[in-house]
Amino acid sequence: TMFVLSARDHSAPLVSGCGSPPHPARMDVADSDRAPAASMGKGRGRCNDQTKGKGKGDRKGKGKAVSSSNSAGPKYDPLTPCGYHIAGYCMYGSRCNKQHDICYALAVRQQWLEPDSASAREQLRVQAGRAAGEEAVRAANLFPRAFSTRLCGAAAKDADADASEEDGFAWEGAAEQPSPAAVPGVASLRIALVLDLEGKDEITEFPVIAIDLRTRQEVGRFQRYVRPTHLFDGQALTPDSPAILFPAVLQEFDAWLQSTLQCCLHDLGDATAFVTCGDWDCKHVGRQCSICRITTPRAFSKWVNIKRSFSDFYGGRDFRGMRSMLAKMGLLGSDGNVTQGFHHLGMHDVENIGRCVLYLLEQGGEVSVNGKWVQPST
């Protein structure tokens, strides 16, 4: 089955009751009134086994182990919307320690799509208080750290000493290594499509931020929750899930590319490419397309692995994940958590990866294609 693009009506709401628009917003979208709706409930537990499985790559012997307390599994902010629940089904149910609340999740989404909207921020405050309780929101200092912001120019400070330890790994001599002199960065690309998928077995979230690398300004955002093709077979699905099947997501994303950047998934051109935190994401699109029995669009055959770009610029230093880059930038808290957004929520991860891209350019680094994948012949 070939991948065929078609027009789509964006007028219907994502889910009844929450009032969020269904389409990915460009930066000039006007504010809209969004009424709160009844809570879908929340629970406690762990969702660790359902997170995406990106490979860490070879360690190359560039560090030393630190205490086991620092090398525990991933940490999750309990106020993070549960992506699996939103996509249709969370295997942990009431034991999940993330938020199972569709209207809260859609308020997070809408504020991300409209980072300059005061009404979107206020609606997110309202929905967070209703879903988790005002006391929990205050205790977690949720705001303003959970608010998305438009990406532009300088996004961080250099804090190399803070980057000496990340994910249970300590850099030998990291604090002593001088940063290269800040010179104008090299961008062989004009547009970076920053992508960070969620979902290990099948994709559950597809968010993108487009950044003009010459002006250092973002030009648009796209996000959709994805309903897996087979992963939830036989399960009772979340009644108000806004997720749609992956072929429909690609159709909407292609329409967004055409209206925002005048390109398409079958022909991005030489000046546009995806930027990802690793080599996993674009390959995972290929796997998902195989599951859906559609042809993988050519756009996903090349990408910029920003971890590799950081490593090349900093003399081979092994940046093993987004948090190690954020630590280098001074955007990782003393507890090891990100200081902006929810880690492992695709929308917020994309925003933080975008900050890494802008930071690297400001330091004089290069952002160019360094990953390619040839789709296996069938």
Secondary structure, 3 states (H helix, E strand, C coil): CCCCCCCCCCCCCCCCCCCCCCCCCCCCCCCCCCCCCCCCCCCCCCCHHHCCCCCCCCCCCCEEECCHHHHCCCCCCCCCECHHHHHCCCCCHHHCCCECCHHHHHHHHHHHHCCCCHHHHHHHHHHHHHHHCHHHHHHCCCCCCCCCCCCECCCCCCCHHHHCEECCEEECCCCCCCCCCCCCCEECCCEEEEECCECCCCCCEEEEEEEECCCCEEEEEEEEEEECCCCCCCCCCCCCCCCEEHHHHHHHHHHHHHHHHCCECCECCCCEEEEECCCHHHHHHHHHHHHHCCCCCHHHHEEEEHHHHHHHHCCCCCCCCHHHHHHHHCCECCCCCECCCCCCCHHHHHHHHHHHHHHHHHCCCEECCCEECCCCCC
